[in-house]
Amino acid sequence: MDWLHPHYATADFKHNAGPPPKPILKNGLILPGAVSIATWLTPLAALGLAVVMVGATAFHVSRKETLATVAAASLALLMIFLACGRTFVVPLH
């Protein structure tokens, strides 16, 4: 896994296509419930953020950054709980 090498942590990734930007996903968590339109987007946005944060957790584990690993893993778990809650426990209508 050459891409986990610390050299790549400082590389310029502006031109690489990656996951959707976090502000777009954050709006997917808030707006559907606020305006009651396309409420099915909330769990999908939460799962998208969870995937991004799981990737961030793996990255921080590879660099042995304990505090950042715990923070990223905590946010990933929070997004998974939010997705499950909005899908099964208290779905938006």
N, C-alpha and C positions, 0 to 999 in steps of 0.2 A: 504494500500500500504506500506508494511513493507520494501520494497527495497528502498524507498525514505528516509529512516532514515539516519541521518548524520553518524551513525556508519559504514554504508556500503560504504561511500565515501572514507574511508581509507583502505578498504579491498583489498586483493590481487586478482586482476581479471585476472592474466596472464593465468590461465588454463581454463577460460570460453570461449566458442566459441561465438564470437560476430560478429559485422558487419565487412566487409573487411577493412583492414588498409587504412588510408587516403592516404599514398603515392601511392598506387596502383590506387585509384580513381583519384588522381591528374594527374597521367600519362594518364588516360583515357580522361582527358580534353584536353591535349596538343598533344599527339602523333597522334591520328587519323587525325586531321587537318593538322599536319605537314607533314605526309607521305601519306596522301590521301588514307589510307587503313582502312576499317571498320569505316567509319565516323559516323555511327549510334551509336557508343559507346559514343560519346561526350555527347549527351543529357542524356543517361543512367547514365554515371558517375556523371553528374551534379545532377541528381535526387537522386542518392545514397548519395552524399555528403549532399544534402538538408535534407534527412532523418536523417543522422547522426547529423546534426546541429540542427534539430528540437528536437531530443532527448537531445542534450546538452543544448538547451534552457530550456526544461522542468526540467532538472536536476538543472540548475542554479536558476530557479524560485523557486524551492522547497527549495533551500538553501538561498534564499533572497540575491543573489549576483547580484546587479543591473548592474554593468558595464559588467560583463561576460555574463549576459542575453542579453543585447543590442548587444554585439559583436557577440554572437552565432546566434541571430535572424537576424542580418544584413547579416551574411554570408549565412544563409539559404535562405533569400530572393534573394540574389545575385545569388545563384545557381539555384533557381527556374526561375529567369529571363533569365539566361544563357540557361537553358534547353528549355524554350519557344522560345527564340531567335534562337537557333540552330535547332529547330524542325520546326518552322513556318515562322519566319521572314527572316532569312538568313541561310538556311540549307547548310551544307557542302555537296559537291558532290564528 
